[in-house]
Amino acid sequence: MLGRPQRLPRGRGHAAAWLLPVAMLLSSPGFAQTATIAGSITDRYGVIVPRAPLEAKESTTRSVYSTLADSQGRYTLTGLPPGTYVVSIDWIAFRKFQREGVVLARDQRLRLDIRLEDGETLNTPGELYFRHAAERPLKGSAPRGRDGKPDFSGLWLPATDPHPEPPEVLPAAAAVMKQRAAAAMPSPRAFCLPSGIVRTTEFDLVKFVQTPTLLVMLVEGGDPGFRQIFLDGRGHPKDAVPTWLGHSAGVWKGDTLIVDTIGFNDKVWLSFNGPYSGLPQSEAMHIVERMRRPTLGQLEVEFTIDDPNVLARPWTIRRTLTLAPEEEIREYICNENNRDPQHMGNK
């Protein structure tokens, strides 16, 4: 089913086929002036994708160069003549990745980290339903509880921010990101650790169960698998113990639920992919969420992230989740149980 954390087995025969060279690197006096592309390959959860085949095709000569990622999802493609390339990965269980217009100069070493999206190769009824539900959300008015407040109860499909604004990262945090990238460090999720509250609605099916005093989020694909938002008027504890998800208290302002969360630890990554992969958080982080259900089939969530030790100014992320009334969350167990992270994604 699309968006599930489980992975299909990687067929050895498929990978073996890519061991055949598709281009010969010619030895010449100018060989030392060729370029290199290197980076890491992960899935949308930040889990490494081992043995994925990568291809670079020069746009003018149509010459093709290829390599395989190693068991840690790292790859290096050397000996590339200067030019403009199309970089692609076509790998079982994932959508085809293609990046056009990759320009390489002589002696350049370009880092290109790649995130693969879940594929649609199975075409199961569940996958088809997920796609159609996201494209055509249910219409109608949002339901209300006995207290008259909008009721967020239901199972919601994950979503990304279609137009995210880039965070302004402080130098110390940027250094942490650089260090993690240099070490090709997997995200905490690869070690069966929580993704944090910001990433939960990007990666996982989430079931909201709402009462007048408590909103519970049951998460299919993430640890610890649930989150509590208190609606009974309580404040934050004076000495909140740092945790992965923090302490959340919500109040209603009209039809918008404003959720205030503090008490985070510094172990979560705020971003897994792209130019801000490895973005850290600190124990000083404070998140305000604004949740509203404008229609029956849509739930809007806006995160405002304020971390004075990481960000130069508050960072805002917006998502619109889609109701999936015919779906249900399933039992989820992290297969490796944090005992064999070096082989995560390879089984």
SVG drawing of the C-alpha trace seen along z (x, -y; Angstrom):
<svg xmlns="http://www.w3.org/2000/svg" viewBox="-24 -36 72 49">
<polyline fill="none" stroke="black" stroke-width="0.4" points="0.0,0.0 1.4,-3.4 3.0,-5.2 3.6,-2.1 7.0,-1.9 7.4,1.8 9.6,2.4 9.5,5.0 12.4,7.5 15.1,6.4 15.6,9.0 19.2,10.0 18.7,10.8 17.5,7.3 20.5,5.8 22.9,8.2 21.7,7.0 23.0,3.5 26.5,4.9 27.0,5.0 28.7,1.8 26.6,-0.5 29.5,-2.7 33.3,-2.4 35.4,-5.1 38.1,-5.9 41.6,-6.3 43.2,-9.5 45.5,-12.3 42.5,-14.4 41.1,-11.7 42.3,-13.6 40.1,-16.5 36.8,-14.6 34.1,-15.2 32.5,-13.1 28.9,-12.8 28.5,-11.4 25.8,-11.2 23.3,-9.1 20.0,-7.4 17.1,-7.2 13.4,-6.7 10.8,-9.2 11.2,-8.0 14.9,-8.7 15.7,-5.0 18.8,-4.1 18.1,-2.4 21.0,0.1 22.1,1.4 20.0,-1.1 21.3,-1.5 22.2,-5.1 22.6,-6.2 24.1,-9.5 23.5,-10.2 25.3,-13.1 22.8,-15.2 25.0,-15.9 27.0,-12.7 24.2,-10.5 27.0,-8.6 25.8,-6.6 27.6,-6.0 26.3,-3.9 27.0,-2.6 25.4,-0.9 24.9,-2.3 26.6,-0.3 24.9,1.4 24.6,-2.0 22.9,-3.7 26.1,-5.7 27.2,-6.0 30.1,-7.6 30.2,-8.0 33.6,-9.1 35.3,-9.7 32.5,-11.9 33.6,-14.2 32.4,-17.8 28.9,-18.4 25.2,-18.4 23.7,-15.2 20.4,-13.5 20.7,-11.5 18.2,-8.8 17.3,-5.8 14.8,-3.1 14.5,-0.7 11.8,1.8 9.1,0.5 10.0,-3.1 9.0,-5.8 11.6,-6.5 13.8,-9.4 15.1,-11.7 17.1,-15.0 17.8,-16.9 20.2,-19.7 23.0,-18.5 26.0,-20.5 29.5,-19.2 32.7,-21.2 36.2,-19.8 37.6,-18.5 34.2,-19.2 32.9,-16.9 29.2,-17.4 27.2,-16.0 23.7,-14.9 21.6,-13.3 18.6,-11.5 15.2,-10.8 13.1,-8.1 9.3,-8.2 7.2,-5.2 6.3,-3.5 2.9,-2.4 4.1,0.9 1.8,3.1 -1.5,1.3 -3.3,2.9 -6.8,1.6 -5.3,-0.1 -2.7,-2.0 -5.4,-3.0 -7.6,-4.2 -4.9,-6.3 -4.2,-8.1 -7.8,-8.7 -8.6,-9.9 -5.8,-12.4 -6.9,-13.7 -10.6,-14.0 -11.2,-14.7 -14.7,-14.2 -16.9,-17.3 -19.4,-18.5 -19.3,-20.3 -16.9,-19.2 -18.7,-17.3 -18.9,-18.8 -18.8,-17.2 -21.3,-17.5 -19.4,-20.5 -20.0,-22.3 -16.3,-22.2 -15.1,-20.8 -14.4,-17.1 -11.1,-16.0 -11.8,-12.3 -10.9,-10.1 -8.0,-8.6 -5.9,-11.0 -3.5,-10.5 0.0,-12.0 0.9,-15.1 3.8,-17.4 4.0,-21.2 3.7,-22.0 5.4,-25.4 7.7,-25.2 9.6,-28.2 13.3,-27.6 14.4,-27.8 17.1,-30.3 19.6,-28.1 22.1,-29.4 25.9,-28.6 26.1,-26.1 23.2,-24.1 24.5,-24.3 27.7,-22.8 25.8,-19.9 24.0,-19.4 27.3,-19.4 28.8,-16.9 25.9,-14.5 26.0,-14.8 29.8,-14.1 29.3,-11.0 26.2,-9.9 24.4,-9.5 21.0,-7.9 18.1,-9.7 16.8,-8.6 13.9,-6.8 16.4,-4.4 17.2,-3.3 13.6,-2.8 13.5,-6.1 10.6,-8.7 10.4,-11.1 9.0,-13.9 5.7,-15.7 6.5,-17.8 7.3,-14.8 4.5,-12.5 1.9,-14.0 4.3,-13.9 5.2,-10.2 2.4,-8.2 -1.2,-7.4 -2.7,-9.1 -5.9,-8.4 -7.4,-11.2 -9.6,-10.3 -11.1,-13.4 -13.0,-14.0 -13.8,-17.3 -10.7,-17.0 -8.2,-15.0 -7.1,-14.6 -5.2,-11.4 -3.2,-10.7 -2.6,-7.0 0.3,-6.7 0.6,-3.6 4.2,-3.8 6.1,-5.6 7.3,-5.2 6.0,-5.5 2.8,-5.1 0.7,-7.7 0.6,-11.4 -1.6,-13.1 -2.9,-16.7 -4.6,-17.8 -7.7,-19.9 -8.8,-20.1 -7.2,-23.5 -4.0,-22.3 -0.8,-24.1 2.7,-22.8 4.6,-21.2 7.1,-23.6 10.0,-21.1 9.0,-19.2 11.2,-16.2 12.7,-16.4 11.0,-13.8 10.7,-13.0 7.2,-14.5 7.2,-17.0 4.2,-18.1 1.2,-19.4 -1.7,-21.5 -4.5,-22.8 -7.0,-25.6 -9.8,-26.5 -9.9,-29.9 -13.1,-29.8 -13.0,-26.7 -9.2,-26.6 -7.4,-24.4 -4.1,-26.0 -1.7,-23.4 1.3,-24.6 4.2,-22.1 7.4,-22.3 9.7,-19.9 11.5,-18.4 14.8,-16.6 17.5,-17.3 17.5,-13.9 14.9,-14.5 15.8,-15.7 13.5,-18.4 14.3,-17.6 15.4,-14.3 16.0,-15.2 17.0,-17.9 19.4,-20.8 18.3,-20.8 18.7,-17.1 19.9,-16.6 18.5,-19.8 18.7,-19.5 16.5,-20.7 17.3,-21.7 15.6,-21.4 14.7,-25.1 12.4,-24.4 8.8,-25.6 6.1,-24.6 2.7,-26.1 0.3,-24.2 -2.9,-25.5 -5.4,-22.9 -8.7,-23.4 -11.1,-21.2 -12.6,-23.5 -14.5,-20.6 -15.4,-17.0 -12.5,-15.6 -9.6,-18.0 -7.7,-18.9 -5.3,-21.8 -2.3,-21.9 0.2,-24.8 3.4,-24.4 5.3,-27.4 8.7,-26.2 10.7,-28.5 14.1,-27.2 16.6,-30.0 19.5,-27.5 18.9,-26.3 16.8,-28.9 17.4,-32.6 13.6,-33.1 10.5,-31.0 9.9,-28.5 6.4,-27.8 5.3,-24.5 1.7,-24.0 0.0,-20.7 -3.5,-19.7 -4.4,-16.1 -7.0,-14.1 -9.7,-12.0 -9.5,-8.2 -12.8,-6.8 -12.3,-3.4 -8.9,-2.9 -7.7,-1.7 -4.3,-1.8 -2.5,1.5 -0.2,2.9 3.4,1.7 6.6,3.1 10.0,1.8 11.7,5.0 15.2,4.3 14.2,3.2 17.2,0.9 19.6,3.9 21.0,4.0 20.8,0.4 23.7,1.1 21.4,3.4 18.2,1.3 16.4,1.4 18.5,4.3 16.1,7.0"/>
</svg>
